[in-house]
């Protein structure tokens, strides 16, 4: 049995889509900063065959209100917990990319009885002084010049040049997606990314973890994810021939790896 697209925002104010098999394990899917739930369309046809998939949008992304221009990882995690509580979901697997991958580690560490398995892709386990300064500059640019001022630079980092040239429709769709967000929401979630550091709680992550990274991802270097793989107690690491938004650049492989993993470890 399948649910049609369902949007319920009463009580949570978070926009979401819930679809798939109601008798299957729940998969919560979390986006990159600057993207909305539509970034997962290349994987949805297959995921819906196996899971009840919950996609949602961060503050100021998609149809979710911005609620200010400052947020922390804890704030965004509490938004997600409020949503799954509202829907009566007791436990779930979490799949996230970029900011969604960062949130996944936080969720698995702080809600171990609720996160059955974790797929985290294309993210930094913690920021450095250099990357924090880069994020501070980016946030200030958005504050002064608007979100449109960073769209091209963002998507240029998201995809390899070869893929952008051979898939112009994907390239343009992602540019439209980034530009459609609320500037306050981008800055709020950008602040969470800027301040992110999983090191204080990483040893609390005990669920099975699949880490994925892009071989050409300059924003989330493969070496940093490989180091994290050595720290986690129950993880494996896969490298895809992609830049930052690996699920768009390598849709089939991303889907195959994630589906197999969650089917094996999700409940």
Buried (B, 14 or more C-beta within 10 A) or exposed (E): EEBEEEEEBEEBBBBBBBBBBEEBBBBBBBBBBBBBBBBBEBBBEBBBEBBBBBBBBBBBBBEBBBBBBBBBBEBBBEBBBBBBEBBEBEBBBBBBBBBBBBBBBBBBBBBEEBBBBBBBBBBBBBBEEEBBEBBEEBBEBBBEEEBEEBBEEBBBBBBBEEBBEEBEEBBEBBBEBBBEBBBBBBBBBBBBBBBBBBEEEBEEBEBBBBBBBBBBBEBBBBEBBEEBBEEBEEBEBBBBEBBBBBBBBBBEBBBEBBBEBBBEBBE
